[in-house]
């Protein structure tokens, strides 16, 4: 009778034969992880320099939309050409976008260059997860998850800290330049350490579907972010934009139903595992990026703290996540994916409710504590949902399964930032309507921003309920 060798850090970690590839994935993940937190703390400095309060959600939304639209395309190409070349393309685009952002001379160019970054992020994060899915078994991934979680843990502290230091003492442009050396090192390790055997399959990429999705998504974001600010919600301009967005997205659905290789294949919706994973990722994306945008803003503009202190409050959110994620493997191997995600969703819901209790007189610790609780919840939902999706398909579909799950999270993040921005802008505009003022961040008082951001927190509690519903619908792969 034989027994399996125990899974140890030496057998699957950085010292193992697969260690160089794991390191390359960790470095690539660090690009996206640091970017997700370093920018949020610099928002007041950026909008004070190149734009107004109502414009800043575009910095997140356009990045996330570009990431969302391209993730399924990269997933298709990865199943045809392999993960390595797509990962390298993603790193290259991300670094290029970072350099351009650091040189941006205004808000509009900065938004455009953020889209270039998003095109790169659309490959980096899902390709990294797919490479891990190819190299490690489900049981091994429970151990490897600790290494990936350490990247997010380090980034959760390093990102907000660097963002605060650069904003307070240097220049906000430096937050983009740090990606250049990190991306170069990640690409070097990937080139030297990763050799893959590709199961060549001819795949047709649905560029028409990608174009319709991007066009419809941009119009939807435009309507959400500018409605109630540049034009009334019921104005002909607003109604036309939303109608055009709806038509384009309906056309996208029609194209997908007839495409030989759709960008978003309908078979993923017939799988209860993938459907639940996508819904959970969608809700988690709404919460993570939406709150990451507004928690630092509340700490700085309502509580009166500097960018560095606000960054530490945000770090609590992104620190709780990897702490929970590093232990999620043991939990889902013991009680299953559904129970693990249900526990995480419940914890996240508690965190959103605690966030509603903060006020203008709260300490920074009162802001950080609910964020930490929410981070713990996300850590027990996000990684298990992706691994459950990967475990439900074979190699030839693993890229699509991973890509669609990441696609759902990116869509959730993009729409979440836009919806939260619309909610906050509506409150700000109504408060300033009596005086006829222009809602520029530097002119807003805590009395105006506090109710606006609290409205965002209230909406986030409702989204957390959706996250719990998604976890309850999960089926074990």
C-alpha positions as CSV (number, residue, x, y, z in Angstrom):
1,X,0.0,0.0,0.0
2,X,1.4,3.4,-1.0
3,X,0.7,6.8,0.5
4,X,1.0,10.2,-1.2
5,X,4.0,12.3,-0.2
6,X,3.0,15.2,2.1
7,X,2.6,18.6,0.4
8,X,5.2,20.9,1.9
9,X,6.6,24.3,1.0
10,X,9.8,22.6,-0.1
11,X,7.9,20.5,-2.7
12,X,5.7,23.3,-4.1
13,X,7.4,26.6,-3.0
14,X,10.1,28.8,-4.3
15,X,12.8,26.2,-3.6
16,X,11.1,23.5,-5.7
17,X,11.5,22.8,-9.3
18,X,8.5,25.0,-10.1
19,X,9.8,27.7,-7.9
20,X,11.1,30.1,-10.6
21,X,7.7,30.0,-12.3
22,X,5.9,30.7,-9.1
23,X,8.2,33.6,-8.4
24,X,7.4,35.0,-11.9
25,X,3.7,34.8,-11.2
26,X,4.1,36.4,-7.8
27,X,6.0,39.3,-9.4
28,X,3.4,39.7,-12.1
29,X,0.7,39.6,-9.5
30,X,2.5,42.3,-7.5
31,X,2.1,44.7,-10.5
32,X,-1.7,44.6,-10.3
33,X,-1.8,44.2,-6.5
34,X,0.3,47.3,-5.8
35,X,-1.6,49.3,-8.4
36,X,-4.9,48.4,-6.8
37,X,-4.0,50.3,-3.6
38,X,-1.3,52.8,-4.5
39,X,-3.5,55.0,-6.7
40,X,-6.4,55.3,-4.2
41,X,-4.4,57.3,-1.7
42,X,-3.2,59.7,-4.3
43,X,-6.6,60.6,-5.7
44,X,-7.0,64.0,-3.8
45,X,-3.5,65.0,-5.1
46,X,-4.3,64.0,-8.6
47,X,-7.7,65.6,-8.9
48,X,-6.4,68.8,-7.3
49,X,-3.7,68.9,-9.9
50,X,-5.4,67.9,-13.2
51,X,-9.2,67.6,-12.6
52,X,-12.3,67.9,-10.4
53,X,-14.0,65.5,-8.0
54,X,-16.6,64.2,-10.4
55,X,-13.9,63.1,-12.9
56,X,-11.8,60.8,-10.7
57,X,-13.9,57.7,-10.8
58,X,-13.0,57.5,-14.5
59,X,-9.4,56.7,-13.5
60,X,-10.6,53.4,-12.0
61,X,-13.6,52.7,-14.3
62,X,-11.8,53.0,-17.6
63,X,-8.9,50.8,-16.3
64,X,-11.3,48.2,-15.1
65,X,-13.4,48.2,-18.2
66,X,-10.3,47.7,-20.4
67,X,-9.3,44.8,-18.1
68,X,-12.8,43.3,-18.2
69,X,-13.2,43.4,-22.0
70,X,-9.8,42.0,-22.8
71,X,-9.6,39.2,-20.1
72,X,-11.9,36.8,-22.0
73,X,-9.9,37.6,-25.2
74,X,-6.6,36.8,-23.6
75,X,-8.2,33.6,-22.1
76,X,-9.1,32.4,-25.6
77,X,-5.7,33.2,-26.9
78,X,-4.0,31.5,-24.0
79,X,-5.8,28.2,-24.7
80,X,-4.5,28.4,-28.2
81,X,-1.0,29.8,-27.9
82,X,-0.1,29.2,-24.3
83,X,0.0,31.2,-21.1
84,X,3.6,32.5,-21.3
85,X,3.4,34.8,-24.4
86,X,0.1,36.3,-23.2
87,X,1.6,37.0,-19.7
88,X,4.5,38.8,-21.3
89,X,2.3,40.9,-23.5
90,X,0.3,41.8,-20.5
91,X,3.3,42.9,-18.5
92,X,4.6,44.9,-21.5
93,X,1.3,46.8,-21.9
94,X,1.0,47.4,-18.2
95,X,4.5,48.9,-18.0
96,X,3.9,51.0,-21.1
97,X,0.7,52.4,-19.7
98,X,2.4,53.2,-16.4
99,X,5.2,55.2,-18.1
100,X,2.5,57.2,-20.1
101,X,0.5,57.8,-16.9
102,X,3.6,59.2,-15.2
103,X,4.0,61.6,-18.1
104,X,0.3,62.6,-18.4
105,X,-0.3,66.4,-18.8
106,X,-4.0,66.4,-17.9
107,X,-7.0,64.4,-16.7
108,X,-8.1,63.2,-20.2
109,X,-4.6,61.8,-21.2
110,X,-4.3,60.2,-17.8
111,X,-7.7,58.4,-18.2
112,X,-6.6,57.2,-21.7
113,X,-3.3,55.9,-20.4
114,X,-5.0,54.2,-17.5
115,X,-6.9,52.3,-20.2
116,X,-3.6,51.1,-21.6
117,X,-2.7,49.8,-18.1
118,X,-6.0,48.0,-18.0
119,X,-5.3,46.3,-21.3
120,X,-2.2,44.8,-19.7
121,X,-3.9,43.9,-16.4
122,X,-6.5,42.0,-18.5
123,X,-3.7,39.5,-19.2
124,X,-1.5,39.6,-16.1
125,X,-3.8,38.5,-13.4
126,X,-5.8,35.8,-15.1
127,X,-2.8,34.3,-16.8
128,X,-1.0,34.1,-13.5
129,X,-3.9,32.3,-11.9
130,X,-4.1,30.0,-15.0
131,X,-0.4,29.1,-14.8
132,X,-0.9,28.2,-11.2
133,X,-3.9,26.1,-12.1
134,X,-1.8,24.3,-14.8
135,X,1.2,23.5,-12.6
136,X,-0.4,22.6,-9.3
137,X,-3.1,20.2,-8.1
138,X,-6.1,21.4,-6.1
139,X,-4.4,20.2,-2.9
140,X,-1.1,21.9,-3.8
141,X,-2.9,25.1,-4.7
142,X,-4.1,25.3,-1.1
143,X,-0.4,25.6,-0.1
144,X,0.6,27.8,-3.1
145,X,-2.2,30.2,-2.2
146,X,-0.1,31.2,0.8
147,X,2.6,32.5,-1.5
148,X,0.2,34.5,-3.6
149,X,-1.5,35.8,-0.5
150,X,1.8,37.1,0.7
151,X,2.1,39.2,-2.4
152,X,-1.3,40.9,-1.6
153,X,-0.3,41.2,2.0
154,X,2.9,43.0,1.2
155,X,1.2,45.1,-1.4
156,X,-1.6,46.0,1.0
157,X,1.0,47.8,3.2
158,X,3.5,48.9,0.6
159,X,1.0,50.3,-1.9
160,X,-0.9,52.7,0.4
161,X,2.4,53.7,2.1
162,X,4.1,54.5,-1.1
163,X,1.1,56.3,-2.4
164,X,0.9,58.4,0.7
165,X,4.6,59.2,0.7
166,X,4.7,60.1,-3.0
167,X,1.6,62.3,-2.6
168,X,2.7,64.1,0.5
169,X,6.5,64.4,-0.1
170,X,7.3,63.8,-3.8
171,X,4.9,63.7,-6.7
172,X,1.9,61.5,-7.5
173,X,3.5,60.6,-10.8
174,X,6.0,58.4,-9.0
175,X,3.2,56.0,-8.2
176,X,3.2,54.9,-11.8
177,X,7.0,54.8,-12.3
178,X,7.5,52.1,-9.7
179,X,5.9,49.6,-12.0
180,X,8.7,49.9,-14.5
181,X,11.5,48.0,-12.6
182,X,8.9,45.6,-11.1
183,X,7.6,44.7,-14.5
184,X,11.0,44.2,-16.0
185,X,12.0,41.7,-13.3
186,X,8.8,39.8,-13.6
187,X,9.3,39.4,-17.4
188,X,12.9,38.3,-16.9
189,X,12.0,35.5,-14.5
190,X,9.1,34.4,-16.7
191,X,11.3,34.2,-19.8
192,X,14.1,32.3,-18.0
193,X,12.0,30.0,-15.8
194,X,8.8,29.0,-17.5
195,X,8.6,26.4,-20.3
196,X,5.2,25.1,-21.2
197,X,3.8,22.4,-23.5
198,X,0.9,23.9,-25.4
199,X,-2.0,21.8,-26.6
200,X,-2.4,23.6,-29.9
201,X,-6.1,24.2,-30.8
202,X,-7.2,26.6,-33.4
203,X,-9.5,29.2,-31.7
204,X,-11.3,32.0,-33.4
205,X,-11.3,35.2,-31.4
206,X,-14.6,37.0,-31.3
207,X,-13.4,40.5,-31.9
208,X,-16.9,41.7,-32.9
209,X,-18.2,40.7,-29.5
210,X,-15.3,42.4,-27.8
211,X,-15.9,45.6,-29.7
212,X,-19.7,45.6,-28.9
213,X,-19.0,44.9,-25.2
214,X,-16.4,47.7,-25.0
215,X,-18.7,50.2,-26.7
216,X,-21.7,49.3,-24.7
217,X,-19.7,49.4,-21.5
218,X,-18.1,52.8,-22.2
219,X,-21.5,54.3,-22.8
220,X,-22.9,52.7,-19.6
221,X,-20.1,54.2,-17.6
222,X,-20.5,57.5,-19.3
223,X,-24.2,57.6,-18.4
224,X,-23.6,56.6,-14.8
225,X,-20.7,58.9,-14.1
226,X,-21.8,62.0,-15.9
227,X,-25.6,61.7,-15.4
228,X,-26.8,64.2,-12.8
229,X,-23.6,66.2,-13.2
230,X,-23.2,67.3,-16.8
231,X,-26.8,66.7,-17.6
232,X,-30.0,65.7,-15.8
233,X,-30.8,62.0,-15.4
234,X,-34.0,62.4,-17.4
235,X,-32.6,64.7,-20.1
236,X,-32.5,63.6,-23.8
237,X,-28.7,63.2,-23.6
238,X,-28.9,60.8,-20.7
239,X,-31.7,58.7,-22.1
240,X,-30.0,58.5,-25.5
241,X,-26.7,57.3,-23.9
242,X,-28.4,54.6,-21.8
243,X,-30.6,53.5,-24.8
244,X,-27.5,53.2,-27.0
245,X,-25.7,51.2,-24.3
246,X,-28.6,48.8,-23.9
247,X,-28.8,48.3,-27.7
248,X,-25.1,47.6,-28.0
249,X,-25.1,45.2,-25.1
250,X,-28.2,43.4,-26.6
251,X,-26.3,43.2,-29.9
252,X,-23.4,41.7,-28.0
253,X,-25.7,39.0,-26.7
254,X,-26.9,38.2,-30.2
255,X,-23.4,38.0,-31.6
256,X,-22.3,35.7,-28.7
257,X,-25.2,33.3,-29.4
258,X,-24.1,32.9,-33.0
259,X,-20.3,33.2,-32.7
260,X,-18.2,30.0,-33.3
261,X,-15.9,31.0,-30.5
262,X,-17.7,33.6,-28.4
263,X,-15.8,35.9,-26.1
264,X,-18.2,35.0,-23.3
265,X,-19.3,31.4,-24.1
266,X,-22.8,30.5,-22.9
267,X,-21.7,27.1,-21.5
268,X,-20.1,28.9,-18.5
269,X,-23.6,30.0,-17.5
270,X,-25.0,26.5,-17.7
271,X,-22.4,25.4,-15.1
272,X,-23.7,26.1,-11.6
273,X,-20.1,26.1,-10.3
274,X,-19.0,28.7,-12.8
275,X,-22.2,30.7,-12.6
276,X,-21.9,31.0,-8.8
277,X,-18.1,31.8,-9.0
278,X,-18.8,34.6,-11.5
279,X,-21.6,36.1,-9.4
280,X,-19.4,36.0,-6.3
281,X,-16.6,37.6,-8.2
282,X,-18.9,40.2,-9.6
283,X,-20.1,41.2,-6.2
284,X,-16.6,41.1,-4.7
285,X,-15.3,43.3,-7.5
286,X,-18.0,45.9,-6.8
287,X,-17.1,46.0,-3.1
288,X,-13.3,45.9,-3.3
289,X,-12.7,48.6,-5.9
290,X,-15.6,50.8,-4.9
291,X,-14.6,51.0,-1.3
292,X,-10.9,51.2,-2.2
293,X,-11.8,54.4,-4.0
294,X,-13.8,56.1,-1.2
295,X,-12.3,54.9,2.1
296,X,-9.1,57.0,1.6
297,X,-11.2,59.9,0.3
298,X,-13.3,59.8,3.5
299,X,-10.2,59.6,5.7
300,X,-8.6,62.6,4.0
301,X,-11.4,64.9,3.1
302,X,-13.8,64.2,6.0
303,X,-11.6,63.2,8.9
304,X,-8.7,65.5,7.9
305,X,-5.8,63.0,7.7
306,X,-3.0,63.0,5.3
307,X,-2.5,60.6,2.4
308,X,-0.1,58.4,4.3
309,X,-2.6,57.9,7.2
310,X,-5.4,57.3,4.8
311,X,-3.3,54.7,3.0
312,X,-2.9,52.8,6.2
313,X,-6.6,52.7,6.8
314,X,-7.0,51.2,3.3
315,X,-4.2,48.8,4.1
316,X,-6.4,47.2,6.7
317,X,-8.8,46.2,3.9
318,X,-6.1,44.7,1.7
319,X,-4.3,43.2,4.7
320,X,-7.2,41.2,6.0
321,X,-7.8,39.7,2.5
322,X,-4.5,37.8,2.2
323,X,-4.5,36.7,5.8
324,X,-7.8,34.9,5.2
325,X,-6.8,33.8,1.7
326,X,-3.6,32.1,3.0
327,X,-5.8,30.0,5.3
328,X,-8.7,29.5,2.9
329,X,-7.0,26.4,1.4
330,X,-7.2,24.4,4.6
331,X,-10.8,25.5,5.1
332,X,-12.2,24.5,1.6
333,X,-10.3,21.2,1.7
334,X,-12.0,20.5,4.9
335,X,-15.6,21.8,4.6
336,X,-15.8,22.6,0.9
337,X,-16.0,25.6,-1.4
338,X,-19.6,26.5,-0.6
339,X,-19.2,26.6,3.2
340,X,-15.9,28.6,2.9
341,X,-17.5,31.2,0.6
342,X,-20.6,31.4,2.8
343,X,-18.4,32.1,5.9
344,X,-16.4,34.7,4.0
345,X,-19.6,36.4,2.6
346,X,-21.1,36.6,6.1
347,X,-17.9,38.2,7.4
348,X,-17.8,40.7,4.6
349,X,-21.5,41.7,5.3
350,X,-20.6,42.3,8.9
351,X,-17.8,44.6,7.8
352,X,-20.0,46.7,5.5
353,X,-22.5,47.2,8.4
354,X,-19.7,48.3,10.7
355,X,-18.6,50.8,8.1
356,X,-21.9,52.5,8.4
357,X,-21.1,53.4,12.0
358,X,-18.2,55.8,11.2
359,X,-18.8,59.5,11.4
360,X,-16.9,62.8,11.1
361,X,-15.6,62.4,14.7
362,X,-14.4,58.8,14.2
363,X,-10.8,57.9,14.7
364,X,-8.8,56.4,11.9
365,X,-8.9,53.1,13.7
366,X,-12.7,53.2,13.6
367,X,-12.3,53.3,9.8
368,X,-9.6,50.7,9.6
369,X,-11.4,48.0,11.7
370,X,-14.5,47.5,9.4
371,X,-12.1,47.5,6.4
372,X,-10.0,44.7,8.0
373,X,-13.2,42.7,8.7
374,X,-14.3,43.1,5.0
375,X,-10.8,42.0,3.9
376,X,-11.1,38.8,5.9
377,X,-14.4,38.1,4.2
378,X,-13.0,38.7,0.7
379,X,-10.1,36.4,1.3
380,X,-12.5,33.5,2.0
381,X,-14.5,34.2,-1.2
382,X,-12.3,35.4,-4.1
383,X,-9.6,32.7,-4.2
384,X,-11.9,29.8,-3.5
385,X,-14.3,30.9,-6.2
386,X,-11.5,31.0,-8.8
387,X,-10.1,27.6,-7.7
388,X,-13.6,26.0,-7.7
389,X,-14.1,27.3,-11.3
390,X,-10.7,25.9,-12.4
391,X,-11.4,22.6,-10.8
392,X,-14.7,22.1,-12.7
393,X,-13.1,22.0,-16.2
394,X,-10.1,20.4,-18.1
395,X,-6.9,22.1,-19.4
396,X,-8.5,23.1,-22.7
397,X,-11.2,25.1,-20.9
398,X,-9.2,26.2,-17.8
399,X,-8.1,29.5,-19.4
400,X,-11.7,30.4,-20.3
401,X,-13.0,29.3,-16.9
402,X,-10.4,31.5,-15.1
403,X,-10.8,34.3,-17.6
404,X,-14.6,34.5,-17.2
405,X,-14.4,34.5,-13.4
406,X,-11.8,37.3,-13.5
407,X,-13.9,39.0,-16.2
408,X,-16.9,39.1,-13.8
409,X,-14.7,40.6,-11.1
410,X,-13.4,43.3,-13.4
411,X,-17.0,44.1,-14.7
412,X,-18.1,44.3,-11.1
413,X,-15.2,46.7,-10.2
414,X,-15.9,48.9,-13.2
415,X,-19.6,49.1,-12.6
416,X,-19.1,49.4,-8.9
417,X,-16.9,52.4,-9.2
418,X,-19.3,54.0,-11.7
419,X,-22.4,53.3,-9.6
420,X,-20.7,54.5,-6.4
421,X,-19.5,57.5,-8.2
422,X,-23.0,58.2,-9.5
423,X,-24.4,57.9,-5.9
424,X,-21.8,60.2,-4.4
425,X,-22.0,62.7,-7.3
426,X,-25.8,62.8,-6.9
427,X,-25.6,63.7,-3.2
428,X,-22.8,66.2,-3.7
429,X,-24.7,67.9,-6.6
430,X,-28.0,68.1,-4.6
431,X,-26.1,69.6,-1.6
432,X,-24.5,72.3,-3.8
433,X,-27.6,73.0,-5.9
434,X,-28.8,75.7,-3.6
435,X,-25.5,77.7,-4.0
436,X,-25.0,76.8,-7.7
437,X,-21.4,75.7,-6.9
438,X,-19.2,73.4,-9.0
439,X,-18.3,70.1,-7.2
440,X,-14.5,70.4,-7.2
441,X,-12.8,68.3,-4.5
442,X,-10.8,71.1,-3.1
443,X,-14.0,73.2,-2.5
444,X,-16.1,70.5,-0.8
445,X,-16.6,70.6,2.9
446,X,-16.8,67.6,5.2
447,X,-20.5,68.4,5.7
448,X,-21.0,67.7,2.0
449,X,-18.7,64.7,1.5
450,X,-19.8,62.8,4.7
451,X,-23.3,62.1,3.5
452,X,-22.2,61.5,0.0
453,X,-19.7,58.8,1.0
454,X,-22.0,57.3,3.6
455,X,-24.5,56.7,0.8
456,X,-21.8,54.7,-1.0
457,X,-21.3,52.7,2.2
458,X,-25.0,52.0,2.4
459,X,-25.1,50.7,-1.2
460,X,-22.1,48.5,-0.4
461,X,-24.0,46.7,2.4
462,X,-26.7,45.8,-0.2
463,X,-24.0,44.4,-2.5
464,X,-22.6,42.3,0.4
465,X,-26.1,40.6,0.6
466,X,-25.7,39.6,-3.1
467,X,-22.3,38.1,-2.3
468,X,-23.9,35.9,0.3
469,X,-26.5,34.8,-2.1
470,X,-23.8,33.8,-4.6
471,X,-22.0,31.8,-2.0
472,X,-25.2,29.9,-1.0
473,X,-25.7,29.0,-4.7
474,X,-22.2,27.4,-5.1
475,X,-22.1,23.7,-6.0
476,X,-19.0,21.6,-5.1
477,X,-17.0,20.9,-8.3
